[in-house]
Amino acid sequence: MNVDVWVEFLKSNWLVIVVALVVLFVVLNFVKTVVKWALVLVIAAFVIIYSGIELKDIGEAVTAVKDQAVTISKNEALNMLKDEAGEAKMTSNADGTFTITTPNLEVTGSQGADKVKVSFHGVPLGEWSMNDTLEAFIQEASRNSK
């Protein structure tokens, strides 16, 4: 977030913030039960709502960050597919499925399927459609396992 936005918010709402902090300190010092934390949450929610930050906006920001992280992870995984193809080992199962492992990746799928599941450092990145990079990776893993 922009620092100027926070400075402007603090300038225009300083009195509400000070009152909320004083009430929070009073509540924390005098109330010694679960009610204390309920009051703290109510006061915090009031300040957040009053400041104009909506939960929807926070959710959209979290989703945007998550999507960006997944995209970066996918790009990193594609680079790893190319770099670690020589170390890939394939395990074929009796039901026609396979698992390919490298130090950083795990690819699972079925023979002839158009999608595979990819995990990067143990974190699932979802199902990927087959492309040239994945085809080459699977072929290299197959050769390495023979």
N, C-alpha and C positions, 0 to 999 in steps of 0.2 A: 504494500500500500504506500501511497504517497505521504511523505511526512507533512506536507502542507495541509493535507486533508485532516490529519490528526490535530495539528496545531489549531486550525480553524474550529474543529469540533470542541477542543478544550477551551478555546476562548469563548465560544458561544454557550457552552454548557457547564462552565466551571462550578457554578453554584449547585447544580443538581449533583455533580460528581462529589463535591465536598460533603453535601448533606448525606448522600448515600454512604460515603466512607465513614462518617461519624456514626450513622445508624449501624453500620456493620460492626464497628468497634464496640459500640454499646451492646449490641446483641451478643457478640463473641465473649465479652467480659461478664455479662450478667446471666445469660441463659446457658444452662449446662446440659441440655438434653438434645434429643433428636429435633425438637422444635427449632433449636438454634440453627441447624443446618437447613431446615426448610425455609426459615426466614432469610438466611443468607442467599439461598437459591432464588427466592422471590425477589429480593432486592437486586440481585445480579440480573435477573430476567427483566425487571423494570428498566434498569439502566440500558440494557442492550436494546430493548424495544424502543425506549425513549430516544436513543441515539440514532434511530432510523435504520439500524442493521436488521435485516429480516433473515429468518432462518433459511428461507428459500435462496437468498443471495449467498449465504454461507455454504449451503448444499451445492449450489452451482459452482462455487469456487473450489470446493473439495472435488467435485466431479471433474472439473477442468484440470486440476493438478493430477488426479488419478489417471485421466486419459493421456496427459502428457507423459507421465511416468511409464505407462504401458507402451506408448509409442517409442520412447527412448529405449525401454527394455527390449522391444521387438527389434529395433534397429541393431542393438548390441547383440541380440541373439542371432540375427542374420549374419553379422560379422563373425560370430563364434562358429556358426555352421560352416563357414568357409575356412576359418582358421583351424578348427579342430576335426575336420573331416578325416584327416589321416589317423587320428586316434580313436575314431568312432568304432564301437563294437555293437554288432547286431545280434539280438536273441530272437529267434523265431519260435512261436508257440504252436501247439497242435491245432488250435482253432483258427489259424490263418492270421493271427495278429503278430506284431513284432514290436520290439523295444530296442531303441538305439541309445546308447549312453556314451557320453564323453565326460571329461572332468567337470564341465559346467552345464551341460545340456542333457535333456532326456526327451526323446521323440518317440511317441507310441502311435500305432495306427494299424490298419488292416491292409493286407495285400490287395492292390487294385482300388483302394478307396481314394476319394478325391480330397479327403481332409485327414490331418494328423493332429495329435495333441502335442504341444511343445511346453516344456518346463525349463526355466532358466534359473540356475542356482536354487532349484527346489521350488521356485515360485511358478505356478501355472500361468501361462500366457494365453491360454485358450486354444481353440481349434483353428488351424491355419489351412487354407486351401493349398493344394499342391502347386508348386511353381518350379521353375528350372533349378533354383538353388536347392530346394528340398529334394528334388529328384536326384540331383548330383550327389547330395549328401547321403541319401539312402543307398545309392549305387556304390559309393565309396565305402560305406559301413559294411555293406554286403561283401565286398571284396576283402576288407580287412578281417572279416570273421571266418573266412574260408581257410 
